[in-house]
Amino acid sequence: MPRSDKRVLLVDDHALVRGGLRALIGGFTGFTVVGEAADGREALARVAELTPDIVVMDLSMPGLNGLDATARIHAEHPDCAVLALSMHTAAHYVGEALRAGAAGYLIKDSAPKELEHGLRAVAAGQRYLSPQVAGQPPAAGGAPSGAEPLTARQREILQLIAEGRSTREIATRLFISVKTVETHRAQIMQRLGIFDVAGLTRHAIRIGLVSSEE
C-alpha cells in the first residue's frame, strides 16, 4: 500500500455488498481497503484495531446499527471520517446520520463515480451528500434531535427488541443481567409512552434503528 493512500474500512452486513465496494475502491487511486466488518459492534473493534482514515458505513444493520456505531466512532476516533451508506433518501435519515457525526451520506444506488467523489471529499475534510439528498434543508443537521429521549444503551436494547431478540438473548449479547435488560425495557416504554413490542418496533423503524424490510 502506498504510504499516502487513505485507509478504508467497509461496514455492511451483506458480504456481496462489501465485495462490490472493495472491487470499486480498488480502482480508485489513493485509497486502500484495509478491512471489513459485518455490523456496528464489529466495526468499533475493527476501527480500534486498524485505525482507518475512512469508514464506509451501512446504516441499517442488525445488532448495532450504523447510526449508533457512527456516533461512537465520531466520539472515540475523531480523526476517522465516516461516509454513511443508505438506501433511504428521506431528510430525517440524512439529518440523523449527520448529527451522529457522519462526514458524508451516500445513497446505495448511486453511480460508482459518486462513491469516489464521496471518498475524496471526506478524505479532504469536506462534507459530501449524494445529489438526491443534497438539496434537503434538514440534511444540514442543524436541527436538534430532541424527539429521541433514549440513551445510547437504551437505543441498543430497543433495536434488539425490534429485531425479535428475547430478554435472555439481549442479556447474553450485551453481557448484562436479565434483570438489567428488563429494567431498561421498562424505562424505554416509559420514556416513549409505548407499552407493546409492536409499537416499539414501529418506533425503531421510524427512527432508523432497523429497516422495515428486515
Secondary structure, DSSP 8 states (H G I E B T S, - for coil): --TT-EEEEEE-S-HHHHHHHHHHHTTSTTEEEEEEESSHHHHHHHHHHH--SEEEEES--SSS-HHHHHHHHHHH-TTSEEEEEES---HHHHHHHHHHT-SEEEETT--HHHHHHHHHHHHTT--EE-HHHHT-GGGG--S--TT----HHHHHHHHHHHTT--HHHHHHHHT--HHHHHHHHHHHHHHHT--SHHHHHHHHHHTTSS-TT-
